[in-house]
Amino acid sequence: MKCASRSSARIAKRIQEQTESLIQFHAPSVVIPPRVFTHAIEDDAFPFEEISHIAEMESWRKEINRPLSHIHKWWAQRLGTVFRAVVLGTLAPKGSDVLNLFYSSVRIPHAIIFDPFMGSGTTVVEALKLGTRAIGRDINQVAYFLVRNALAIHNRESILSTFHDIQRDVAPLLSDLYVAQLSDGRRVPALYYFWVKTIPCPECAKPVDLFSSYVFAQHAYANKFPQAHAVCPSCGGINKIRFDTVEAACTVCKKTFNPKEGNAKNQLARCPSCHHQFPIAKTVRAYGTIPNHRLYAKMVLLPDGRKEYLAADVFDEALLSKAQDLLALRENPYPIVRIEPGYNTNQALGYNYQYWHEFFNPRQLLCLSILSERIREIKEPALRDLFVCLFSGVLEFNNMFTSYKGEGTGAVRHMFYHHILKPERVPLEANLWGTYKSSGSFSTLFQSRIMRALDYAARPFELKLTNGNRKTTEKVYDLSEPIGYKCALTFDDFNKGKRVYLSCGDSGHTDLPPKSVDAIVTDPPFYDNVHYSQLADFFFVWQQHIFGRDNNDTANFTTRSPCEVQNSDPDAFAARLKAVWQECYRVLKDEALFVFTYHHSRAEGWRSVLSALMEAGFGIVAAHPVKAEMAVATPKQQAKEPINLDIIIVCRKIETLHRQRWSNDLWGDVISVAANQIARLYRSGRSLSRNDVRVILMAQLLRQLSVSMSATEALCSLDAKAKDIEMAINSLCQSDSQNQIQRKLSG
């Protein structure tokens, strides 16, 4: 009787603890209790539709709505809204009102959150905002550098003072290299220079401009603002036309031309002199050198604040020549480091780019050399590092792989909008120091990245839909404490009470003690998509140059590692991911959750994750679809069936789960659950692509397989169900079937 009484008392106490935590949800400050037995994110009622609506609003301007994670470029930056909800759901008890918690001043001081794929630091930032302690680790040195700077304690006055010192020392030098001379002799700032790649015709050897269209500037909303600018192919004159004009007479030479048809179309070019047609990439490779660039136009800033497009002239050529001469006089002006072959670098190598500095023209190299040398002189390491982050932003927007977006939007399309190093046929050169009307310059990025991040760190906010309207939001402040920490350098240092521990290295091996982590929340890399290290080297070679590393030690100038998880081979990817998951298993407490986000369009992507997960000892207990990163990104727009959803995959250690053999009832145990989630998204007003349906179904199938079979059996079953999966996706994508599903579910 006494034993039964004690057991009843323990159960009653457990219920009381969870009930008390629920009662606290409406309090100004919520403290989630340390002992939670089932979590909100394991519940089918997890509000992924509402979270997706908020996340979508964040996604349109991530750099404004989560600026702390955007002081430096990183790829596949996940949405802070989603990860705030994930961390809350991972630590709050089942039955919690996650949306209410989302807009509460939550504090979870007892919890330690670990992210083994830290990236831009989204998990770490969101966890710290909720009052937890956080551990972040990433194998890439650029990612580590980014997050360390984002979370550091910064002195606003010192940062402003340092910027003004740099402005005093280098702005006049840089600005003098971006001026134009008007017809009346006055000199004005040049905002942008317009270039075009040229290659010799294989037949007649005359240079061929690689214009796909002679319209080089138009408004982002052309139907509303139809004026555009085109360059005459005969004389180079700049003509104001309607954006949709197909026949124009040049105002300079009077010759007629079709502004819409340039010499280059898709992968082919036609010589205007001999009319020979030839493949562009093959011809470039055959010549063995980087294509030449020809300056043909510029945009200037007039004294009255108006912008004007003008043809390039001899003054511009003389200024370029001056920059080249000045660059030649500088000692060790830039890093000279070879580009290594890779999935994301081969396209640049195919255009004969061999070194990273070849991405810039001489004027850009001169300005970057002057600026990097001045940043190197900053004595305070924290200040210097922050300005190195800013310098990386300048690199991103000031090279010959950028292009012009047009009026009505940020003018400079940065070099990574394709997620590959794609040579630009009509590159844009921006004023590197910048003016008050510039885009992507050192001075404007200081305001838009550094100062905005400091504002956010001082007073973080969340977005809230205005009166339920999915198109407008308001900012909700004072839910989180200010961000700024002295980061631990080891776990022992962290264990003395510091809030955050960041490290750089292989997450398959850490210094974390066994069972020391209360939750793992992460976003692993995709095995065959963007290879982060290959792209990050573009920044890393310059960072090492500023820090004074020796160019001859090439190992110091790459972030690539044989231990990185990303690999184009699915088996190698699965093996490396498994190594990280095994380490996660070791450091995670037995009763804790392991949560990650994922999506993929191909079967091998899901197979690799299931293999790694189960062989590491985890089973999936829940899976929720949620809004992924920005849906208007160029790679997504170009995809036939773009994926606009991530799947939140919730796992526990397999030995803590009640396992039961599965009857292979694809309908009852998998399709019906997926259909219900699809229906919830439809009811919330969200449209889904075929691949969105695929990721929802695949996640539910993996959930069932992972908790009912051995790893070998699960993988065999997954392979055997390939045809059934496609049939199920077809059914779920049809509106008639959707209605039948709803009737069956309700019945």
C-alpha angles and dihedrals in degrees: 000000000000091000091049090047092052091048091051090048092052092050091047091050091049092052090047092052093052092043092051091051090052091051089054094059093094094048120108090247122029123201112194110215119247096234111068119155104187121022135221093241090060090061120096087224092069101137099238093151094058092042089052092055092053092043091052091058089050091049095063092065107014092159090059099038096044103019096158091071091047104059085105133026118266131162130245091010106190124225117268091213091061094047094047087056092044094052090047092048091046094056105028120087122257110274093038118140096239094188091052090049089048090066096038129095093253123187123187102174097162096060129092114201121197127198112187092184098047098169109161091354101254095144094044094049094047093046092051091049087058092054098255128131113249140205121195128183133175133171092219116086094209091056091048091048091050096052095041089056094043093054099039124111106259130193107220095202092051091049093051091046091050092049091052090049090053090046091053093048104042112013094084092049094049096040091053088062092058105056133116132203118231123215090261091055097256117136120224136173116277110222099186139004120209119217136180129202116239131195129183116257108251089222106044101010093230115139116262121204111225096223114148087187132009089220100096101166132037138144121274087234097044097168090058095037104029101174114113138166127237132184118228111240091212105049106005093243118158114237132192109223141152111275092241097047113134098182124038136168113222111242090216108043097014093228117140124235141164106250091200097060119068130170094268125066120175106309097344135077131196123211111234091208104051098009092233113157119215141167111263103211094042091050092049091052091047092057091051097215136090110270116260120252124224122202109221109158146010141196115228132194110232122213091254091056097257121132121228134187116224137174118257114259143183092279089061092048091050091051091052090050090051091052091051091051092049091049091054090057095057122096117231091345099171142003116278103204129150122241111239120220116261146137092274098036102044094086091059091045088052089061089053097257103150103165132043093235089061088075088077135062119234094263091052091047091050093051093044090049092052092046096045091049090053093048090051088061093062104113101199106080095211092052093044092050092050091053090048086058088052090048089056089057089054089053090052093056101032112063138087093266093069125093142196119272094187136230122325095042140049101309100220120069102205122235097253100055089112092045088235134078094262115177109236116227094200105031126187124223113204130200098269099209091035141203133245088275097046131114126212096007130136093252096045094043088053088062099037098042113021102032093040090051091050090052091051093046090052093049117009120200142191128220120243126189110248110245090332092304109144093206102056133049141187128210119247112205136189097042093112137040120247115281121238128111144171099235123223117243096205136021090250088057090047091049090062089071109279115147099226138031120191126183139170120224148071109330089208086076122039138158092237115125119241115279093003099127126083096199140356117217118175150137112229121209120261111248099229107023127074112358099212098196093055091056096036090061088073088069097031097062090057093044090053089047091055091047089055101250118164112257090214093065096077092180087070092057104061135067092201115120133182087226097058114118098225111097133152090224109082094211093051090046091051092048094051093043089050090055090056093044090051090054088048089053091052096051097038121094113246095246095042131105129245110205130179139163123233146157136175137170098213133068095234090059091059094040092055092051093047091049094049093044099049096041088053090055104257133127128195116244100174141006127194129184116228139169112286128208122306112324095207095062111131097246090052094048090053094050118097092220106020120199110233096169136075122201118230103216115199118199141181132188107279095231090060092057131086103240123204130179113257121233091214089243097158092182102048100038104030117012095046092053091047091046091053091053091047090050091051090053092047091050090052090058098257121138119214133210122219089259091051088057089047095056092048092051095043092051092053092047091051089048091056095043095047096058101038107044143036117265092257093048092046093053092047091049091048091052092047093053097058095111093042090052092054091048091050092049090051090052095047092049094056117090093216090054090047090058090049090050091052092050091048092048093048091045 
